[in-house]
Amino acid sequence: MDKKLRFGILGAGVVAQFHARAIKLSDRAELAAVCSSQLDKAREFAGQFGAEQAYDDYAQMLSKDDIDIICICTPSGVHAEAGIAAAKAGKHVLVEKPLDITLDKIDALIDACAANGVKLGVIHQRRTMPAAVEARKAIAAGKLGKMVLGDAYLKYYRSPEYYKSSTWRGTWEMDGGGALMNQGIHGIDLLQWMMGGVKSVFAYAAPLARDIEVEDTAVAVVRFHNGAFGVIQGTTSVYPGQEARFELHGESGTISFGDSGIQQWVLADGNEEKPEVAEAPSSSSDPANISIAGHSIQIEDMIDAVTEGREPMVNGAEARAAVQLVLAIYESAKTGKEIFL
C-alpha cells in the first residue's frame, strides 16, 4: 500500500498517547490531527506526536476530507456519541474500551457505522497476548477436553488520587462503572473470547475502599453457554495489585497464564510441552505501564480491515458482549438475583 492511512485522535489523555505511539510506529499510518476540549492540551499533544492539526471542536476535525480513521479516546460515556458523528462524516472508527457504557448507545453506534459503510473496531488488546492466543487455540482444538471452569482474577490498585485526577473517573454518568467497566473489561472480554459467551451471572459489587459512586470491588459467578462455570474477581482497591491471571480447566487439561506468561500448561495425554511466550508488562498498579504492542497490533489490524474490506479483529458486536456482561453483573449485585443474558 503506497498511500498511508491518516488518523485523527479524539482525546489527549494517557490512553490517547498509546494510540499516537502506535500510529507513529506504523509505516502505513500517519497522525493527521488531534482534538481535545482544551486547545492548549491538543496543541501540546500534536507537537509531541507530530500531528499536523490540533482542534478543540471535533466537528471541525471530522469535516476534514483527508482523515480516514478516528480513534475515540474520550471518557467512556461519550464514546458512542463521538463515534456516531465520525461515522456520519464517513470516517472509520476505532474506539477504546469500553465501546460505551449502555447497550442502547452501543447499538446506535454499531448501526451508524453499518449505515455509513465504515468499519468499527474496539481496543481490547489483551487478545493479542501470546499466552492468550495459545490458550484459545488449545481450547478450540479440544486439547483441554470438555471445559469445566474458566476464571479471571483482575486485581488492580488505583489510589484515591487516581479517582480525583479527572472529574469523570468513578462516576456512573461518564465511567459507567468502576473496577469492572474501566479496568476489568479487558479481562472480561478475553475470558469470553476463550470460553465463549456467558449464559447467566450472580454477583456482588460495591465500593469497599474508595470514596466513589461505582464499585471498586466485584465478584461474580458465571455460567457459560458451553456448560462450564467460572469466577470473575475484579478490584482496584488492593495494594499493590497483582498481574491479571486467567485459569482455564477442562476434563483433559489445565492452562493458567497472566502478564508474566504461561504459568501452567498440563494436558492429560502428556504429549505437548508448555509453549514459550513473551512476558507482558503489568498495569496492575500503574495504568501507564501498558505495553504498546497490543495497540500497535490493533492499529495495523484496523488498517488491514479498511484496505481489505473485512471486519476488525474486535468488532462492535464482540465488544458489546463484554459490556453486556459487566452490566449484568451490576444488575445482579443490585437486585440480589441471578441475571440471564
Residue pairs with C-beta under 8 A, 6 or more apart in sequence:
1 28
1 303
1 307
4 27
4 28
4 29
4 30
5 28
5 29
5 30
5 68
5 69
5 303
5 306
5 307
6 29
6 30
6 31
6 32
6 66
6 67
6 68
6 69
7 19
7 23
7 29
7 30
7 31
7 32
7 67
7 68
7 69
7 70
7 71
8 31
8 32
8 33
8 34
8 35
8 61
8 62
8 64
8 67
8 69
8 70
8 71
8 91
9 16
9 19
9 20
9 23
9 31
9 33
9 34
9 35
9 45
9 51
9 70
9 71
9 73
10 34
10 35
10 58
10 61
10 70
10 71
10 72
10 73
10 74
10 82
10 86
11 35
11 36
11 71
11 72
11 73
11 74
12 34
12 35
12 36
12 38
12 41
12 42
12 44
12 45
12 73
13 73
13 166
14 287
14 288
15 73
15 96
16 34
16 45
16 71
16 73
17 45
17 49
18 290
18 292
18 295
19 71
19 73
19 94
19 96
19 295
19 299
20 31
20 34
20 45
20 48
20 49
20 51
21 49
21 292
21 295
22 292
22 295
22 296
22 298
22 299
23 29
23 30
23 31
23 49
23 299
24 31
24 49
24 50
25 292
25 296
25 299
26 296
26 299
26 300
26 303
28 300
28 303
29 299
29 303
31 49
31 50
31 51
31 52
32 51
32 52
32 53
32 64
32 66
32 67
33 46
33 51
33 52
33 53
33 54
33 55
33 61
33 64
33 67
34 42
34 45
34 46
34 49
34 51
34 53
34 54
34 55
35 42
35 54
35 55
35 56
35 57
35 58
35 60
35 61
36 42
36 45
36 54
36 55
36 56
37 56
38 56
39 54
39 55
39 56
42 54
42 55
42 56
43 54
45 51
45 54
46 52
46 53
46 54
53 61
53 64
55 61
58 82
58 85
59 85
61 67
61 70
62 70
62 85
62 86
62 89
62 91
63 89
67 91
68 91
68 92
68 306
69 91
69 92
69 93
69 94
69 302
69 303
69 306
70 82
70 83
70 86
70 91
70 92
70 93
70 94
71 94
71 95
71 96
72 79
72 82
72 83
72 86
72 93
72 94
72 95
72 96
73 96
74 82
75 166
75 168
75 174
75 175
76 96
76 98
76 100
76 101
76 174
76 175
76 176
76 181
76 182
77 100
77 101
77 168
77 173
77 174
77 175
77 176
78 174
79 95
79 96
79 98
79 99
79 100
79 101
79 105
79 109
80 99
80 100
80 105
80 106
80 108
80 109
81 105
83 93
83 95
83 100
83 109
83 112
83 113
83 120
84 108
84 109
84 112
86 92
86 93
86 118
87 93
87 109
87 112
87 113
87 115
87 116
87 118
87 120
88 112
88 116
90 116
90 118
91 118
92 118
92 119
92 120
92 121
92 302
92 305
92 306
93 109
93 113
93 118
93 119
93 120
93 121
94 121
94 122
94 123
94 298
94 299
94 302
94 312
95 109
95 120
95 121
95 122
95 123
95 319
96 122
96 123
97 122
97 123
97 124
97 185
97 186
97 189
97 319
97 322
98 176
98 181
98 182
98 185
98 319
98 322
98 323
98 326
99 106
99 109
99 122
99 316
99 319
99 320
99 322
99 323
100 106
100 109
100 176
100 323
101 174
101 175
101 176
101 177
101 181
101 323
102 176
102 327
103 320
103 323
103 324
103 327
106 316
106 319
106 320
106 323
107 320
109 120
109 316
110 120
110 316
110 317
110 320
113 119
113 120
113 316
119 302
119 305
119 306
119 311
119 312
120 312
120 315
120 316
121 298
121 301
121 302
121 305
121 312
121 313
121 314
121 315
122 312
122 314
122 315
122 316
122 318
122 319
123 294
123 295
123 298
123 314
124 185
124 186
124 189
124 190
124 193
124 314
124 318
124 319
124 322
125 186
125 290
125 291
125 293
125 294
125 295
125 297
125 298
126 132
126 186
126 187
126 189
126 190
126 244
126 294
127 133
127 189
127 190
127 193
127 294
127 313
127 314
128 293
128 294
128 297
128 298
129 190
129 257
129 259
129 277
129 280
129 294
130 261
130 275
130 277
130 278
131 257
131 258
131 261
131 262
131 275
131 277
132 190
132 193
132 194
132 246
132 257
134 262
134 275
134 277
135 194
135 246
135 248
135 255
135 257
135 262
136 193
136 194
138 144
138 253
138 255
139 147
139 194
139 195
139 248
139 250
139 255
143 252
143 253
143 267
143 272
144 248
144 249
144 250
144 251
144 252
144 253
144 254
144 255
144 267
145 250
145 251
145 252
145 253
145 268
146 227
146 250
146 251
146 252
147 195
147 224
147 226
147 227
147 228
147 248
147 249
147 250
148 228
148 229
148 249
148 250
148 251
149 228
149 229
149 230
149 231
149 247
149 248
149 249
150 191
150 194
150 195
150 224
150 228
150 229
150 230
150 246
150 247
150 248
150 249
151 191
151 230
151 231
151 232
151 246
151 247
151 248
152 184
152 187
152 188
152 190
152 191
152 230
152 231
152 232
152 233
152 234
152 244
152 245
152 246
153 233
153 242
153 244
153 245
153 246
153 247
154 179
154 180
154 183
154 184
154 186
154 187
154 188
154 232
154 233
154 234
154 235
154 244
155 233
155 234
155 235
155 238
155 241
155 242
155 244
155 284
156 179
156 183
156 184
156 234
156 235
156 236
156 238
156 241
156 283
156 284
156 285
157 236
157 237
157 238
157 239
157 240
157 241
157 284
157 285
158 183
158 210
158 216
158 236
158 237
158 287
160 210
160 211
162 169
162 236
162 287
163 169
163 170
163 210
163 211
163 212
168 174
168 175
169 175
169 182
169 212
170 178
170 210
170 212
170 213
170 214
171 212
171 213
171 214
172 213
172 214
175 181
175 182
175 214
176 182
176 214
177 214
177 215
177 326
177 330
178 207
178 210
178 212
178 214
178 215
178 216
178 218
178 236
179 215
179 216
179 217
179 218
179 234
179 235
179 236
179 237
180 188
180 205
180 215
180 218
180 232
180 234
180 326
180 329
180 330
181 214
181 323
181 326
182 236
183 234
183 236
183 287
184 218
184 232
184 234
184 326
185 322
185 323
185 326
186 244
187 232
187 234
187 244
187 246
188 232
188 234
188 322
188 325
188 326
189 314
189 318
189 319
189 321
189 322
190 246
191 230
191 232
191 246
192 198
192 321
192 322
192 325
193 318
194 246
194 248
195 224
195 226
195 228
195 230
195 248
196 224
196 225
196 226
197 224
197 225
197 321
197 341
198 222
198 223
198 224
198 225
198 230
198 325
198 328
198 341
199 222
199 223
199 224
199 225
199 340
199 341
200 222
200 223
200 338
200 339
200 340
200 341
201 220
201 221
201 222
201 223
201 325
201 328
201 329
201 332
201 338
201 339
201 341
202 220
202 221
202 332
202 337
202 338
202 339
203 218
203 219
203 220
203 221
203 232
203 328
203 329
203 330
203 332
203 333
204 218
204 219
204 220
204 333
205 215
205 217
205 218
205 219
205 220
205 329
205 330
205 333
206 215
206 216
206 217
206 218
206 333
207 213
207 214
207 215
207 216
207 217
208 216
208 217
208 235
208 237
209 216
209 217
209 237
210 216
210 236
210 237
215 330
215 333
216 235
216 236
216 237
217 234
217 235
217 236
217 237
218 232
218 233
218 234
218 235
218 329
218 333
219 231
219 232
219 233
219 234
220 231
220 232
220 329
220 332
221 229
221 230
221 231
222 229
222 230
222 231
222 232
222 325
223 229
223 230
224 230
232 329
239 285
240 284
240 285
241 282
241 284
241 285
242 284
243 258
243 259
243 260
243 282
243 284
244 258
244 259
244 282
244 284
245 256
245 257
245 258
245 263
246 256
246 257
246 258
247 254
247 255
247 256
248 254
248 255
248 256
252 267
252 268
252 269
253 265
253 266
253 267
253 268
254 264
254 265
254 266
255 262
255 264
255 265
255 266
256 262
256 263
256 264
257 263
257 264
258 282
259 279
259 280
259 281
259 282
259 284
260 279
260 280
260 282
261 277
261 278
261 279
261 280
262 274
262 275
262 277
264 274
265 272
265 273
265 274
265 275
280 291
280 293
281 289
281 290
281 291
282 289
283 289
283 290
298 312
298 313
298 314
301 312
301 313
302 312
304 310
305 311
305 312
305 313
324 341
325 341
328 339
328 341
329 339
331 339
332 338
332 339
